Each structure stands twice: as structure tokens, then as C-alpha cells.
Amino acid sequence: MTPLNRKLLILTVILAAIMELIDISIVNVALSHMSGNLGATLEDTSWVITAYAIANVIIIPITSFLSANLGRRNYYIGSVILFTFCSFMCGHSSNIWMLVFFRFFQGIGGGALLSISQVVVFELFPKDKQSTAGAIFGAGIFIGPTIGPTLGGYITENYDWPWIFLINVPIGILVMISCYFLLQEPPVKPEITKVDWTGIALLAIGVGTLQTVLERGEVEDWFETRYIVVLTFIAVTTLLLFIYWELTIEKPVVNLRVLKSKSLSIAAVLTFVTGFGMFISIYISPVVAQRLLSFSPYQTGLLLLPGALFALLALKMCGTLLQKGVSPVLIIAAGFLLFIYFNWRMSGMTLNTSAAEVATSLIFRALGMALLTVPLTMLAVSSLEDKDVGQGAALNNMMRQLGGSFGVSIINTYVAHRFAAHRNELISTVTPDNTIAMDRINAYIRYFQSKGFAYNEAKFKALRLMENIVLRQSSLLSYRDAFFLVGLFFLITLPLLLFVMNKSKKRKTDLMLSDH
């Protein structure tokens, strides 16, 4: 392959991966618009997110198997075609369930765009340049979820919600044409002699039901709802059977035996934690900015921009450090500490926190994520044989997605409980015995009376205003607690890095990683 074709192929697969990652979160800010336009409830419309997430998590672990069975080139191009076609159909859906249907198959097509893109990028670099490959692919992993909500908000504000799907069509066509001429089969191709249909069925049922529980649990009040209880039982049972089945048959659809690699197993745990923090932070930061600090979606996007620029520089620096032999463990530790500091800053915010302060905090988040993405991606596949790299990459990517799903689900429940607790605590202080509260209410009454309202009506409006203040303050305190919880989770898991400490710190990066 010529140097020009090599660069074009790298750009193509990175663009495809970014497109897939953007679509995970791009619809979040458009749900209310979809609901009104399609005449559906907000609860039904949220299945647009759930369907994509379920399909994504089901397909990602078996991309290596499908790639080997169908041919990587055929499977990848076919996935791009499916993703692009379903994006077009999502944009032209006439009702909510038609949209959910095509959104599910869009997720099926999108699964290959992440794992196979990662493998292709690593294949196109020699062993001694793997840190550069990690930095390049890490940029895509970071950029996708970061700009998804911002891009979705901009499109929804300035155009209409179907364009959050239709924007994929020209990009998908370009990726398809480029891959048709440039993408080749891998140098080492696993042999598939028998299809593990049992494993595929168990995985689809187990992961599909688990993802549904995680996505819908908070909305349905968790185990107070019968179908959530039933789906939880099915998920636990089928996933345990799946693990047993895959470890006992000769040709499994998901080769869990690759987790015997210490580097992959530890990287998978740390990647789960990283996905947990990455998706939670990019989920609740815009919510806080828009609902509590009164920023528009466009202003929120500008808050994320400085962090994204710093992250790109950090990714380049990270690749250089790895290339020079700096231990990836040290870089991962630095990333964890930066992310902990970001959460500590956000846990101390107030309703008067300025845009500059939020943007500065988000820079620390971006730097932390950038320093985690590259070494974790490298560590996951560093000690695997060439034939197992695709499987290892798929498992690691699945852990990031599951970390995000678990994280958003947990944080939604946690925020709801903390909101109720803070509201009860604050309401209990608004009593006739509290002179500060009474002075505040009386001041509001006088204000409304000065605007021409009678005393009773002014008092009613004053109490409503006081209630809104309590609700807003309760929301702030609950989100502060959420940031603190995420930071605490990262702090608790930081010692896991001790399991990947390498004695030969002076060796070059490729040798050092292969010793883990």
C-alpha cells in the first residue's frame, strides 16, 4: 500500500469510528423535538437511545467473529452500507416505532465501525509505532462522545431533528467508496469452521436484556416494575450460561480465553472505569450547564471546545511519551488524577459558577480522558497474538460501552435519590421559626405587591418562587454529589494500576507493554 493510500485509509476508518461514537449521544438533546413531531410520549421516544445502545453492545463482542466468517472487507463495507441506509431511514421515519426499528439496525451496522477501525489503524503501523496508532485512534474515541450532544443541539436548533441522522449519509457514502478501493483483508485471518449459534443467541439475549434494564430501570422505578425484574433474571442467567458455554467449546463466537492476557484483562477493567467516567461527565455536564447555569446548547458546546483542543495536544504528547519509553502506567495514573481533580472542582460549583470556571474544569476532564485513552487502548492489545487482536479490541470496546451504560444508569438513580434527600432537607428549614427564610418570603411578597398584585396572590407567587429556588438548589446539590461520587470511584479503582506495574521500566515501550 502506498503512503498516500495508507493515510487515506487511516483517515477513513477514524472518520467512521467518530461517526459511530457521535451517534451514541447525538440524539440526547433532540428527544423532546422528536416526541412532539412524531406525536409520541417522551418515554416512548427514549427508546431511540435504548435501541441503538442495545444493538451496539450486542454486536461489538462478535465483530471479530463476523469479520473472520464474512471477510473483514465485506463485513466492514456491509456495515457501513447498513449504517448509512438506516441513518437515511431514521431521518425519514413517520412514526416513533419506525424510528426505533431503524435505529436498532443502525446500531447493528455501527458496531463494526468501532472495533474493526481500531484493528485496521493498529495494523497500518509497525510495532514500534503502536503508540502513534493509539494516539490517532484515541483522538477519535475522545472526539465522538464529546461533540455528539453539541452537534445534536446545533442541528436541532438551526435545522430539524431528522438532520442528526441524515448528516451521516454523505459521510457514509464517502467511507464506503474509500473502503471499497483501499481496505484489505488482515494479514492473519482466523479460521472459522463452525458457527457458534448458541453463543450468539445467549449473548444477544443476555446483553440485550441487561442493556434494557440499565437504560429503562430508572424510568420504570427499577424492581418495582415486573418486566424489569423478569429481564434482570433473564440477563443474569443467560450471561452466566454464555460465559460457561464460551469457555467450554472449541470454537466460541467470543473467545473469552484471550482474557488470560494480563494486559487485556486489566485494561478491560480500567476501560470500564474510564467509560463510566467519560459518559457520565459528558452526560451531566451539559445538563448542569443548560438547566442550572442557563447556558444554551450552543454556549454549552463552546464550553467543551477548549477542553477538546487541549485533549488533541495531550493525545499527541501521550504518543510521544510512550514512544520514548515512558511507562503507560504512569500516564494512566496521571489521567486518573486529572479526572479526579475535574470531579472535585465540579463538586464544589455553585449557581454563580462562571462559564470560564466550568470551561477550565472541562479542560482537566479532557486532559484526563486523553491520557487514559491511548495507553489503555495500547495495553489492551499489546500482548495478544495477531489473530486475537480483533477479539481483544472488541472486548475492550464493549467494556467502554458497558461502563458508560452502567454509569449513566447508576448516576440517574443516584441523582434522583440525592435530589429527594436535599429537597426534604431544605424544605424542612423553611418554617416560621427560621427568620432568614421568613424574611426572604416577605421580601418576595413585597416585590410582587409592588407590581400590583393583591396580598394573597403576592404571597402565593412568593411561595412558588421559594419552592423553585429550593428545587434548583436541590438539583445543584444532587449533581455536585454525583461528580463527587464519580471522582471517588476513580480514586478507589486507582490502585488497580499496581497490577500492571512493570519491572523493566527502562525498556522501549513495545517491549515493556509485551511484558505485562
C-alpha positions as a printed NumPy array, in Angstrom:
array([[  0.   ,   0.   ,   0.   ],
       [  1.349,   3.408,  -0.963],
       [  1.898,   6.028,   1.783],
       [ -0.943,   8.144,   0.354],
       [ -3.398,   5.225,   0.339],
       [ -2.317,   4.308,   3.855],
       [ -3.068,   7.826,   5.117],
       [ -6.409,   7.893,   3.294],
       [ -7.428,   4.547,   4.819],
       [ -6.466,   5.704,   8.333],
       [ -8.498,   8.882,   7.858],
       [-11.436,   6.85 ,   6.509],
       [-11.692,   4.359,   9.37 ],
       [-11.159,   7.055,  12.009],
       [-13.98 ,   9.093,  10.412],
       [-16.212,   6.008,  10.506],
       [-15.421,   5.393,  14.194],
       [-16.129,   9.036,  15.089],
       [-19.426,   8.882,  13.197],
       [-20.453,   5.786,  15.15 ],
       [-19.473,   7.28 ,  18.515],
       [-21.231,  10.58 ,  17.784],
       [-24.466,   8.713,  17.11 ],
       [-24.412,   7.261,  20.63 ],
       [-25.143,  10.665,  22.158],
       [-26.231,  12.982,  19.341],
       [-29.95 ,  12.283,  19.824],
       [-29.97 ,  13.067,  23.562],
       [-30.729,  16.772,  23.1  ],
       [-33.357,  16.193,  20.397],
       [-35.726,  13.825,  22.241],
       [-38.329,  16.485,  23.053],
       [-38.372,  17.667,  19.414],
       [-38.809,  14.08 ,  18.188],
       [-41.563,  13.471,  20.731],
       [-43.585,  16.482,  19.605],
       [-43.005,  15.926,  15.895],
       [-43.88 ,  12.211,  15.926],
       [-46.736,  12.508,  18.427],
       [-45.1  ,  10.162,  20.935],
       [-44.535,  10.339,  24.659],
       [-41.063,  11.231,  25.891],
       [-40.868,   7.772,  27.489],
       [-41.51 ,   6.052,  24.135],
       [-39.098,   8.403,  22.383],
       [-36.292,   7.431,  24.767],
       [-36.306,   4.005,  23.083],
       [-34.478,   5.737,  20.236],
       [-31.452,   5.843,  22.55 ],
       [-32.089,   2.431,  24.105],
       [-32.44 ,   0.581,  20.79 ],
       [-29.105,   1.871,  19.483],
       [-27.312,   1.058,  22.742],
       [-28.71 ,  -2.498,  22.855],
       [-27.725,  -3.221,  19.253],
       [-24.266,  -1.716,  19.751],
       [-23.418,  -3.746,  22.829],
       [-24.722,  -6.982,  21.273],
       [-22.735,  -6.655,  18.052],
       [-19.405,  -5.277,  19.318],
       [-18.188,  -8.501,  21.019],
       [-18.854, -10.622,  17.926],
       [-17.358,  -8.274,  15.316],
       [-14.147, -10.325,  15.267],
       [-16.143, -13.497,  14.578],
       [-18.255, -11.874,  11.857],
       [-15.177, -10.308,  10.31 ],
       [-13.439, -13.682,  10.091],
       [-16.539, -15.51 ,   8.87 ],
       [-17.691, -13.   ,   6.247],
       [-14.325, -11.464,   5.383],
       [-13.248,  -8.233,   7.011],
       [-13.577,  -6.156,   3.866],
       [-17.087,  -7.458,   3.078],
       [-18.287,  -7.158,   6.672],
       [-16.931,  -3.658,   7.185],
       [-18.287,  -2.266,   3.913],
       [-21.601,  -4.049,   4.525],
       [-21.791,  -2.492,   7.992],
       [-21.152,   0.971,   6.535],
       [-23.929,   0.407,   3.984],
       [-26.338,  -0.771,   6.713],
       [-25.436,   2.145,   8.997],
       [-25.848,   4.688,   6.177],
       [-29.132,   3.239,   4.884],
       [-30.636,   3.079,   8.378],
       [-29.484,   6.659,   9.07 ],
       [-31.389,   7.725,   5.946],
       [-34.477,   5.805,   7.045],
       [-34.279,   7.218,  10.596],
       [-34.357,  10.713,   9.121],
       [-37.46 ,   9.825,   7.098],
       [-39.356,   7.903,   9.789],
       [-43.041,   8.793,  10.016],
       [-43.698,   7.38 ,  13.491],
       [-41.742,   6.596,  16.638],
       [-41.615,   2.804,  16.27 ],
       [-40.398,   3.023,  12.69 ],
       [-37.618,   5.257,  14.007],
       [-36.792,   2.825,  16.833],
       [-36.699,  -0.099,  14.36 ],
       [-34.193,   1.553,  12.025],
       [-32.259,   2.976,  14.963],
       [-31.698,  -0.598,  16.217],
       [-30.297,  -1.737,  12.872],
       [-28.247,   1.44 ,  12.652],
       [-26.614,   0.252,  15.897],
       [-26.037,  -3.206,  14.383],
       [-24.205,  -1.584,  11.474],
       [-22.322,   0.785,  13.75 ],
       [-20.811,  -1.988,  15.875],
       [-18.168,  -2.867,  13.284],
       [-17.196,   0.746,  12.703],
       [-15.515,   0.977,  16.114],
       [-13.713,  -2.328,  16.705],
       [-12.59 ,  -3.038,  13.145],
       [-11.492,   0.568,  12.643],
       [ -9.273,   0.215,  15.705],
       [ -7.72 ,  -3.011,  14.416],
       [ -7.086,  -1.522,  10.963],
       [ -5.326,   1.525,  12.443],
       [ -3.033,  -0.682,  14.546],
       [ -2.273,  -2.929,  11.559],
       [ -1.171,   0.045,   9.477],
       [  1.581,   0.933,  11.97 ],
       [  4.651,  -1.164,  12.776],
       [  5.148,  -2.457,  16.333],
       [  7.491,   0.363,  17.268],
       [  4.883,   2.941,  16.167],
       [  1.933,   1.471,  18.063],
       [  1.86 ,   4.459,  20.412],
       [  1.216,   6.718,  17.419],
       [ -1.589,   4.429,  16.291],
       [ -3.077,   4.568,  19.767],
       [ -2.919,   8.365,  19.804],
       [ -4.625,   8.639,  16.419],
       [ -7.418,   6.248,  17.283],
       [ -7.697,   7.736,  20.785],
       [ -8.475,  11.108,  19.24 ],
       [-11.482,   9.578,  17.517],
       [-12.704,   7.84 ,  20.673],
       [-12.46 ,  11.107,  22.598],
       [-13.926,  13.432,  19.97 ],
       [-17.035,  11.346,  19.199],
       [-18.854,  11.341,  22.57 ],
       [-17.615,  14.875,  23.349],
       [-19.098,  16.634,  20.333],
       [-22.207,  14.431,  19.995],
       [-24.556,  16.449,  22.248],
       [-23.154,  19.769,  20.976],
       [-23.6  ,  18.802,  17.33 ],
       [-27.084,  17.449,  18.055],
       [-28.065,  20.674,  19.816],
       [-26.754,  22.851,  16.987],
       [-28.528,  20.838,  14.295],
       [-31.788,  20.734,  16.25 ],
       [-31.719,  24.481,  16.967],
       [-30.82 ,  25.567,  13.436],
       [-32.371,  22.87 ,  11.231],
       [-34.577,  19.976,  12.351],
       [-34.065,  16.683,  14.202],
       [-34.034,  14.407,  11.078],
       [-30.729,  16.012,  10.081],
       [-28.956,  14.459,  13.062],
       [-29.396,  11.206,  11.111],
       [-29.243,  12.48 ,   7.534],
       [-25.826,  14.071,   8.149],
       [-24.437,  10.517,   8.247],
       [-25.474,   9.757,   4.661],
       [-22.806,  11.69 ,   2.696],
       [-20.136,  10.681,   5.23 ],
       [-21.187,   7.046,   4.99 ],
       [-21.05 ,   7.127,   1.182],
       [-17.515,   8.578,   1.268],
       [-16.376,   5.919,   3.763],
       [-17.956,   3.189,   1.649],
       [-16.234,   4.299,  -1.568],
       [-12.874,   4.756,   0.152],
       [-13.01 ,   1.312,   1.819],
       [-14.028,  -0.34 ,  -1.459],
       [-10.748,   0.746,  -3.038],
       [ -8.412,   0.737,  -0.013],
       [ -9.472,  -1.767,   2.65 ],
       [ -7.78 ,  -5.161,   2.525],
       [ -8.086,  -8.449,   4.362],
       [ -5.949,  -8.827,   7.523],
       [ -2.52 , -10.441,   7.209],
       [ -3.555, -13.156,   9.678],
       [ -7.112, -14.434,   9.392],
       [ -8.676, -16.774,  11.982],
       [-10.233, -19.931,  10.55 ],
       [-13.949, -20.378,  11.139],
       [-15.103, -23.966,  10.636],
       [-18.289, -23.936,  12.701],
       [-20.749, -21.204,  13.63 ],
       [-21.433, -20.894,  17.365],
       [-25.134, -20.123,  17.076],
       [-25.764, -20.991,  20.732],
       [-23.163, -18.46 ,  21.854],
       [-24.592, -15.788,  19.557],
       [-28.122, -16.387,  20.903],
       [-27.038, -16.33 ,  24.556],
       [-25.008, -13.165,  24.021],
       [-27.816, -11.373,  22.176],
       [-30.413, -12.262,  24.821],
       [-28.121, -11.61 ,  27.797],
       [-26.638,  -8.314,  26.681],
       [-29.904,  -7.127,  25.122],
       [-31.904,  -7.671,  28.314],
       [-29.123,  -6.256,  30.516],
       [-28.888,  -3.11 ,  28.396],
       [-32.664,  -2.713,  28.503],
       [-32.633,  -2.958,  32.312],
       [-29.846,  -0.376,  32.542],
       [-31.496,   2.033,  30.114],
       [-35.064,   1.699,  31.427],
       [-34.556,   0.881,  35.101],
       [-34.66 ,   4.434,  36.444],
       [-37.698,   5.371,  34.321],
       [-39.586,   2.264,  35.472],
       [-38.623,   2.59 ,  39.183],
       [-36.308,  -0.412,  38.914],
       [-37.514,  -3.584,  40.648],
       [-40.92 ,  -2.119,  41.423],
       [-41.76 ,  -2.944,  37.796],
       [-42.391,  -6.588,  36.928],
       [-40.788,  -6.636,  33.482],
       [-37.555,  -5.127,  34.871],
       [-37.4  ,  -7.982,  37.422],
       [-38.015, -10.58 ,  34.704],
       [-35.433,  -9.069,  32.341],
       [-32.856,  -8.895,  35.151],
       [-33.321, -12.601,  35.872],
       [-33.032, -13.441,  32.168],
       [-29.912, -11.26 ,  31.796],
       [-28.067, -12.81 ,  34.752],
       [-28.999, -16.379,  33.789],
       [-28.152, -16.129,  30.093],
       [-24.885, -14.247,  30.655],
       [-23.69 , -16.874,  33.144],
       [-24.632, -19.603,  30.636],
       [-22.864, -17.633,  27.893],
       [-19.614, -17.448,  29.89 ],
       [-19.762, -21.175,  30.694],
       [-20.567, -22.099,  27.082],
       [-17.857, -19.934,  25.536],
       [-15.185, -21.325,  27.869],
       [-16.086, -24.958,  27.192],
       [-16.497, -25.156,  23.403],
       [-13.635, -25.322,  20.948],
       [-14.652, -22.518,  18.562],
       [-16.53 , -19.846,  20.562],
       [-18.091, -16.79 ,  18.934],
       [-16.412, -14.651,  21.635],
       [-13.044, -16.03 ,  22.649],
       [-13.091, -15.227,  26.353],
       [ -9.823, -17.117,  26.712],
       [ -7.96 , -14.045,  25.47 ],
       [ -8.729, -12.54 ,  28.875],
       [ -5.957, -14.78 ,  30.215],
       [ -3.742, -11.991,  28.902],
       [ -2.974,  -9.904,  31.973],
       [ -2.674,  -6.719,  29.939],
       [ -6.079,  -7.23 ,  28.289],
       [ -7.933,  -8.204,  31.469],
       [ -6.575,  -5.266,  33.487],
       [ -7.08 ,  -2.884,  30.565],
       [-10.689,  -4.099,  30.249],
       [-11.41 ,  -3.26 ,  33.906],
       [ -9.744,   0.142,  33.628],
       [-11.524,   0.805,  30.326],
       [-14.848,   0.029,  32.028],
       [-13.99 ,   2.604,  34.695],
       [-12.93 ,   5.099,  32.027],
       [-16.172,   4.572,  30.09 ],
       [-18.059,   5.029,  33.359],
       [-16.458,   8.435,  33.932],
       [-16.353,   9.548,  30.292],
       [-20.033,   9.031,  29.556],
       [-21.281,  10.285,  32.927],
       [-19.275,  13.505,  32.682],
       [-20.339,  14.237,  29.119],
       [-23.923,  13.371,  30.099],
       [-24.351,  15.514,  33.231],
       [-22.021,  18.435,  32.431],
       [-24.271,  19.776,  29.621],
       [-27.344,  19.161,  31.812],
       [-25.867,  21.273,  34.605],
       [-24.751,  23.977,  32.174],
       [-28.153,  24.265,  30.483],
       [-30.654,  23.57 ,  33.268],
       [-28.923,  25.196,  36.234],
       [-26.482,  27.728,  34.775],
       [-28.879,  28.735,  31.958],
       [-26.491,  28.211,  29.021],
       [-27.875,  27.496,  25.553],
       [-26.848,  24.3  ,  23.707],
       [-24.509,  26.397,  21.561],
       [-22.92 ,  28.047,  24.621],
       [-22.537,  24.607,  26.186],
       [-20.732,  23.458,  23.082],
       [-18.333,  26.377,  23.404],
       [-17.594,  25.281,  26.989],
       [-16.419,  21.919,  25.65 ],
       [-14.28 ,  23.397,  22.868],
       [-11.157,  24.445,  24.889],
       [-11.003,  21.009,  26.506],
       [-11.231,  19.291,  23.125],
       [ -8.339,  21.383,  21.766],
       [ -6.174,  20.672,  24.813],
       [ -7.053,  16.982,  24.554],
       [ -5.772,  16.762,  20.983],
       [ -2.455,  18.218,  22.128],
       [ -2.398,  15.81 ,  25.077],
       [ -3.032,  12.851,  22.764],
       [ -0.052,  13.838,  20.626],
       [  2.104,  14.328,  23.72 ],
       [  0.959,  10.974,  25.076],
       [  2.032,   9.187,  21.902],
       [  5.428,  10.881,  22.06 ],
       [  5.945,   9.899,  25.704],
       [  5.045,   6.288,  25.005],
       [  7.358,   6.269,  22.016],
       [ 10.209,   7.44 ,  24.256],
       [  9.614,   4.614,  26.702],
       [  7.6  ,   6.324,  29.433],
       [  5.586,   3.716,  31.32 ],
       [  1.917,   3.688,  30.27 ],
       [  1.092,   3.017,  33.925],
       [  2.411,   6.465,  34.849],
       [  0.402,   8.094,  32.068],
       [ -2.773,   6.241,  33.093],
       [ -2.205,   7.297,  36.714],
       [ -1.839,  10.92 ,  35.594],
       [ -5.077,  10.61 ,  33.626],
       [ -6.922,   9.22 ,  36.642],
       [ -5.626,  12.019,  38.876],
       [ -6.624,  14.72 ,  36.39 ],
       [-10.101,  13.25 ,  36.104],
       [-10.403,  13.045,  39.88 ],
       [ -9.421,  16.725,  40.079],
       [-12.063,  17.62 ,  37.467],
       [-14.772,  15.925,  39.533],
       [-13.53 ,  17.597,  42.714],
       [-13.781,  21.03 ,  41.046],
       [-17.278,  20.315,  39.706],
       [-18.431,  19.012,  43.098],
       [-17.768,  22.499,  44.507],
       [-19.687,  24.53 ,  41.92 ],
       [-22.468,  26.967,  42.798],
       [-25.302,  28.585,  40.86 ],
       [-22.972,  31.537,  40.348],
       [-20.174,  29.484,  38.814],
       [-18.99 ,  31.28 ,  35.683],
       [-18.625,  29.867,  32.188],
       [-14.851,  30.319,  32.451],
       [-14.727,  28.184,  35.614],
       [-16.776,  25.402,  34.003],
       [-14.651,  25.521,  30.839],
       [-11.478,  25.303,  32.959],
       [-12.832,  22.257,  34.812],
       [-13.733,  20.615,  31.495],
       [-10.141,  21.114,  30.335],
       [ -8.968,  18.898,  33.199],
       [-11.596,  16.334,  32.209],
       [-10.427,  16.391,  28.621],
       [ -6.771,  16.052,  29.569],
       [ -7.553,  13.151,  31.87 ],
       [ -9.551,  11.309,  29.23 ],
       [ -6.846,  11.931,  26.618],
       [ -4.145,  10.456,  28.851],
       [ -6.298,   7.413,  29.565],
       [ -7.461,   6.645,  26.046],
       [ -4.131,   5.989,  24.34 ],
       [ -2.268,   3.795,  26.86 ],
       [ -5.383,   1.775,  27.704],
       [ -6.051,   1.117,  24.021],
       [ -2.452,   0.023,  23.527],
       [ -2.367,  -2.04 ,  26.69 ],
       [ -5.464,  -3.993,  25.695],
       [ -3.924,  -5.463,  22.533],
       [ -0.214,  -5.217,  23.332],
       [  0.436,  -8.827,  24.318],
       [ -2.08 , -10.557,  22.037],
       [ -1.198, -12.62 ,  19.005],
       [ -2.122, -11.037,  15.683],
       [ -5.087, -13.387,  15.214],
       [ -6.534, -12.34 ,  18.592],
       [ -6.12 ,  -8.564,  18.241],
       [ -9.599,  -8.113,  16.765],
       [-11.208, -10.108,  19.564],
       [ -9.273,  -8.21 ,  22.218],
       [-10.164,  -4.845,  20.71 ],
       [-13.845,  -5.821,  20.511],
       [-13.963,  -6.944,  24.151],
       [-12.2  ,  -3.787,  25.29 ],
       [-14.573,  -1.565,  23.322],
       [-17.553,  -3.438,  24.749],
       [-16.258,  -2.717,  28.262],
       [-16.155,   1.008,  27.48 ],
       [-19.757,   0.91 ,  26.222],
       [-20.938,  -1.124,  29.21 ],
       [-19.11 ,   1.23 ,  31.566],
       [-20.996,   4.122,  30.026],
       [-24.348,   2.312,  30.236],
       [-23.813,   1.288,  33.858],
       [-22.559,   4.77 ,  34.694],
       [-25.47 ,   6.739,  33.238],
       [-27.967,   4.322,  34.787],
       [-26.332,   4.476,  38.222],
       [-25.924,   8.236,  38.165],
       [-29.548,   8.843,  37.141],
       [-30.739,   6.784,  40.104],
       [-28.233,   8.403,  42.449],
       [-29.134,  11.944,  41.377],
       [-32.855,  11.221,  41.819],
       [-32.32 ,   9.923,  45.36 ],
       [-29.971,  12.756,  46.322],
       [-32.397,  15.32 ,  44.869],
       [-35.201,  13.988,  47.061],
       [-32.954,  13.986,  50.124],
       [-31.701,  17.535,  49.551],
       [-35.209,  18.83 ,  48.811],
       [-36.578,  17.369,  52.064],
       [-33.636,  18.813,  53.972],
       [-34.049,  22.298,  52.508],
       [-37.858,  22.323,  52.776],
       [-37.601,  21.394,  56.45 ],
       [-35.725,  24.644,  57.091],
       [-38.45 ,  26.839,  55.598],
       [-40.503,  27.232,  58.771],
       [-41.951,  30.186,  60.722],
       [-39.098,  29.735,  63.212],
       [-36.488,  30.406,  60.531],
       [-36.211,  34.198,  60.438],
       [-33.927,  34.17 ,  57.367],
       [-36.435,  32.156,  55.335],
       [-39.369,  34.271,  56.516],
       [-37.513,  37.499,  55.701],
       [-36.853,  36.156,  52.206],
       [-40.514,  35.227,  51.663],
       [-41.723,  38.591,  52.991],
       [-39.313,  40.365,  50.659],
       [-40.779,  38.437,  47.722],
       [-44.304,  39.296,  48.86 ],
       [-43.438,  42.999,  48.953],
       [-41.855,  42.719,  45.498],
       [-44.981,  41.209,  43.949],
       [-47.202,  43.708,  45.75 ],
       [-45.12 ,  46.489,  44.216],
       [-46.004,  45.002,  40.845],
       [-49.728,  45.447,  41.556],
       [-50.682,  42.016,  42.94 ],
       [-53.033,  41.682,  45.922],
       [-51.53 ,  40.31 ,  49.163],
       [-52.899,  36.746,  48.816],
       [-51.794,  36.481,  45.2  ],
       [-48.402,  38.016,  46.032],
       [-47.966,  35.502,  48.876],
       [-48.855,  32.604,  46.574],
       [-46.316,  33.758,  43.991],
       [-43.682,  34.281,  46.71 ],
       [-44.135,  30.72 ,  47.98 ],
       [-43.964,  29.367,  44.425],
       [-40.767,  31.318,  43.844],
       [-39.31 ,  29.995,  47.091],
       [-40.209,  26.462,  46.057],
       [-38.483,  26.922,  42.686],
       [-35.371,  28.183,  44.459],
       [-35.393,  25.098,  46.708],
       [-35.814,  22.797,  43.686],
       [-32.996,  24.488,  41.783],
       [-30.683,  24.362,  44.786],
       [-31.596,  20.697,  45.381],
       [-30.73 ,  19.902,  41.767],
       [-27.375,  21.638,  42.112],
       [-26.518,  19.761,  45.304],
       [-27.525,  16.403,  43.769],
       [-25.297,  16.961,  40.725],
       [-22.451,  18.072,  42.991],
       [-22.868,  14.777,  44.838],
       [-22.801,  12.941,  41.504],
       [-19.494,  14.486,  40.482],
       [-18.062,  13.666,  43.909],
       [-19.226,  10.032,  43.584],
       [-17.573,   9.623,  40.172],
       [-14.328,  11.104,  41.464],
       [-14.462,   8.779,  44.479],
       [-14.992,   5.783,  42.185],
       [-11.892,   6.708,  40.187],
       [ -9.906,   7.179,  43.399],
       [-10.939,   3.764,  44.726],
       [-10.005,   1.997,  41.484],
       [ -6.666,   3.809,  41.113],
       [ -4.763,   1.038,  42.997],
       [ -5.657,  -1.397,  40.178],
       [ -2.708,   0.13 ,  38.348],
       [ -0.419,  -1.73 ,  40.746],
       [ -1.358,  -4.934,  38.913],
       [  0.184,  -3.663,  35.673],
       [  3.399,  -2.292,  37.135],
       [  6.358,  -3.445,  35.051],
       [  9.784,  -4.095,  36.461],
       [ 11.556,  -3.37 ,  33.197],
       [ 10.705,   0.337,  33.094],
       [ 13.787,   1.221,  31.087],
       [ 12.85 ,  -0.858,  28.083],
       [ 11.267,   0.585,  24.999],
       [  7.517,   0.912,  25.002],
       [  6.748,  -2.06 ,  22.791],
       [  8.891,  -4.419,  24.839],
       [  7.621,  -3.003,  28.085],
       [  3.997,  -3.469,  27.093],
       [  4.571,  -7.011,  25.861],
       [  5.945,  -7.996,  29.291],
       [  2.654,  -7.229,  31.062]])
